[in-house]
Amino acid sequence: MSFSGGLDEAARHDVLTTIVVFGASGDLAKKKTYPALFHLFQQGLLPKRTSIIGYARTQMERPNFLERVTSYFKEDPESPDVQRFLGICAYVSGKYDVDADFQRLRGEIDSNEQAMGKRDSAEERVHIYYLALPPSVFVTVGDQVRRNVYDGTCTNRVVIEKPFGHDLESSRVLSREIGELFDEDEIYRIDHYLGKEMVKNILALRFANVFYEAVWNRHYISNVQITFKEPFGTEGRGGYFDEFGIIRDVMQNHLLQVLSIVAMHQPKSLRSEDIRDRKTEVLRRILPIQLEDTLLGQYVGTRDGSKPGYKDDDTVPKDSMTATFAQCVLHVDNDRWRGVPWVMKAGKALDEAKMTIRIQFRDMPNALFPKLARNELVLQVSPKESVYIKTIVKEPGLSTNLAMSELDLSYHKRYQDLKIPDAYATLILDVLNGDHSNFVRSDELDEAWRIFTPLLHQIESEQVVPLPYEYGSRGPKGVDEFATERAGYKLSAGEYHWKPRPSSASGKL
């Protein structure tokens, strides 16, 4: 995807660029946004003439602001790289609904552009407004930006963080209100899972390798599982989480976006709109999820009392029925996937940290080797990026015994000298380049809520009680049987577990 009307690399790197981070005093900005911007700066990926302006309600002197900005940097704040980065950072405090405050912000932008060598009003310029804010003020801030900051003589881009609504109706209201302020091609709805290395790798894996795409359909694939596990609970943030629950927090956005990439047909090209057309095409063919195809759970404290339960969090209502675990089966009603169950599983306070895409193939159609375990292709998105194929081989030696093994590409072994960038850095770079490929379009968002809203409303109206599960366990009772009975998943014989081999000293495979 070209940037700024097809500028070449040298011209693109000289584009006068202003990045405004709204909510600059908040957790998201200090933990994700500013570290990502620093990473891009350190790698020389920000345009040479870039200004970063933080805006928030908190009154702060510059030293306090800079201390907050660098609090999650991995480098020494006194290092030359950090000091040079801080040299392009500024801070403006103001309210989110006061015209005069946003007019002061516009004055700061204009002043910085002059200091960076603005030539004239016809010069190519980019303004990026990053809303690291709660959704309750998206429209308020967007309206102020449009009326008091927006510059029609330059390229304007608005980055919006999830959640994008609470259900289908609220999402449509938010989309309509934001759409009245900005054009769709100016809006970047950020889902950081779309910036993860292994998620971005799915396109290459599928469409650059003939043998994968040849079997990527219902004739060869039995079921697909997309799993997200966190080993910690809400840790004092339960009040915020209780408004959304695990389905809204993880499944309706992150996991469904991953599903759409795995399931889509080959796009016409790598242009962002062609990719998003194919993703939306898949989402339109997914049937609304049924309650009987859903398993809900809520974690409780450990038996020894070392870990608290969800409702032990003082910020959580004691009668809360919010699910902290959910597993559900989806069906894609098209010729490629009809009859293939897609299992989504997400939960907090589970036994490990992991995000995987597990594609299980069908049984061999002959009995030359009876009782074979099924082949599986597994993409491990985190914590360590890996691709491996579970495959049957003959055991070495004189016997004819068969064994399960794997063909393994572990990124931490194969690419030891290459640092994989944070997802936020990748996505901010996409915004700088004007590439929408890894951002959620309004019709994608609408379809995602269409799939989940009936289920969410039924859970809430019928007050479905989630099953308890112990902090640090694999989930509520029946979690394994659910995948087996509802999706036809077959566990490998002999309790096979894949473990990445340790890296060799030489770094060679």
Secondary structure, DSSP 8 states (H G I E B T S, - for coil): --STTT--HHHHTT-EEEEEEETTTSHHIIIIIHHHHHHHHHTT-S-SSEEEEEEESS---HHHHHHHHTTT-SS-TTSHHHHHHHTTEEEEE--SS-HHHHHHHHHHHHHHHHHTT---TTS-EEEEEEE-S-GGGHHHHHHHIIIII--TTSEEEEEEES---SSHHHHHHHHHHHHTTS-GGGEEEE-GGGGSHHHHHHHHHHHS-HHHHHT-STTTEEEEEEEEE-SS--TT-HHHHHTTHHIIIIIIIIIHHHHHHHH----SSSSHHHHHHHHHHHHHTB----GGGEEEEEEE--TTSSS--GGGSTTS-TT----SEEEEEEEB-STTTTT-EEEEEEESSBSS-EEEEEEEE---SS-SSTT----EEEEEEESS-EEEEEEEEE-SSS---EEEEEEEEEHHHHTTT-----HHHHHHHHHHTT--TTEE-HHHHHHHHHHHHHHHHHHHHTT---EEEETTBSSSTTHHHHHHHHH-----TT----------TT---
